[in-house]
C-alpha cells in the first residue's frame, strides 16, 4: 500500500529502499499527515526560491521533467536565486536520486567540486 501511494513520485521503475518503507511504517497516521501539512504550510508561507535567494550560497536545483507531484516548469522560479544552477532530467519524476542515481550523483559531485572553497 505504501509503495502504491509513493507511485506518483516516480516516472521510471525505481527500487524504493526497504528502509524508506520501514521509516514510513514507523510513523503514526497523525504524524504522517502532520508532516505533509507542515511541509505544505512551509512552502505556502514563503516559496523555497525566495528563501534561498538571500542566502548567498551555491545552489543546485535538480528537477525531473516528468514530475507528477511538482510542476517541472517551476524550476525556473529558481532563477531568482543568484548563481543557481538548474538541471532538468529528461524522463525522470519527483525522485531523481532513485530514478536516475548515476546522473544525480554526477551532478552533485560536479557541483561540490565546482563550489568547494579553494
Residue pairs with C-beta under 8 A, 6 or more apart in sequence:
2 21
2 24
2 25
3 16
3 21
6 16
8 68
8 69
8 93
8 94
9 68
9 69
9 93
9 94
9 95
10 93
10 94
10 95
10 98
10 99
11 64
11 66
11 67
11 68
11 91
11 92
11 93
11 99
12 91
12 92
12 93
12 99
12 100
14 95
14 98
14 99
15 98
16 98
17 98
24 32
27 35
47 77
49 77
49 78
49 80
49 81
50 80
52 59
52 78
52 81
52 84
53 80
53 81
53 82
56 82
58 83
58 85
58 111
58 114
58 115
59 78
59 81
59 83
59 84
59 85
60 84
60 85
60 87
60 107
60 108
60 111
61 75
61 78
61 81
61 84
61 85
61 86
61 87
62 87
62 88
62 89
62 96
62 104
62 107
63 70
63 72
63 74
63 75
63 86
63 87
63 88
63 89
63 96
64 72
64 88
64 89
64 91
64 92
64 93
64 94
64 95
64 96
64 99
65 72
65 88
65 89
65 90
65 91
65 92
66 72
66 91
66 92
66 93
67 92
67 93
67 94
68 93
68 94
69 93
69 94
70 94
72 88
75 86
75 88
76 86
78 84
78 86
79 86
85 111
87 107
89 96
89 99
89 100
89 103
89 104
92 99
92 100
93 99
96 103
96 104
97 104
97 105
